[in-house]
Amino acid sequence: MELQQIVKWIDGIRGTIGQVVVGKDDTVDLLLTSLLANGHALLEDVPGTGKTLLAKSLARSLDCSFKRIQFTPDLLPSDVSGINYFNQKSGDFEFRPGPVFANVLLADEINRATPRTQSSLLECMEERQITIDGVTHRLESPFLVIATQNPVDNQGTFPLPEAQLDRFLLRITMGYPSFEESKDILLRFRESNPLDTIRPAATAEEVVAAQKFAAAVRISDDLLNYIIRIAEASRSHPDVTLGVSPRGSQALLKASQAYALVRGRDYVTPDDIKSVAVSALSHRLLIRNAVRGREQRAEEVVRKLLNEVEVPAEPAVLSERR
């Protein structure tokens, strides 16, 4: 698959999502970054800001299987993964797949479920497989989990444990729309829901091919060192109890490569790393003495690190292209 082909269908997905979601160009690019990096995305903000709508719009833009789970306190792990049930007609146990067996899984309000149910996603998010009653089932590619969550201070929420947060490539904040965007939303949804009219802009095979292309996006040794220095600086920051792990460094690398592709390039620049660093690293930091506002403080720490760590003057890969 050529770069221009990928750029063309990325623009097609953007346009399809843009028929439904007003504004949020940066948010859409980060969500596409998660898709191309073969990672998972956590959409976070207060209820009503369009998290579920954005996730559904991306799913409708892809010619892939899609399932949605509404997470609630009484949701069981088997409701997510599936169960072996006794078929009285055949006289034997049969496996009934759960909604996790889909290309795109929307875990809506994931932090309203208990930690036990949340943990049912750990294996499938990391290893693209799930084990039920001792039998391992492989999940089809592509496999993308888009989870939405409300702020932890909201009533009836359970904080996601560090191991669960670490499975998400990016944590993306929606934010409120501007005045003009709010007016456009009212006009667009006044008579009907545009989500019902959009058509797929990419197939599952194209997504898999683009993911392979993203993994091969070029990055210089200077920028690899830059990523490592950011991770090391987080571990010695006075406000941080637990810094960026090697998995976090890998996430920043993969996100930077995919973001470069989203921006139409086959090589990574320092700005690509800076553009995804807050979303890729802030949810992996354990902030000291942070009872409330942990996410905001973590984002501030990452931004300070980006200002303090020296940026390579010019990636070698760019010099080679000239």
Helices and strands as residue ranges (DSSP letters): H 3-18, H 25-36, E 41-44, H 51-61, E 62-63, E 66-70, H 77-81, E 82-87, E 92-97, E 104-108, G 110-112, H 115-118, G 119-121, H 122-127, E 129-132, E 135-138, E 144-149, H 162-165, E 170-173, H 179-188, G 194-196, E 202-203, H 204-215, H 221-235, E 240-242, H 246-262, H 270-281, G 282-284, E 286-287, H 294-308, H 316-321
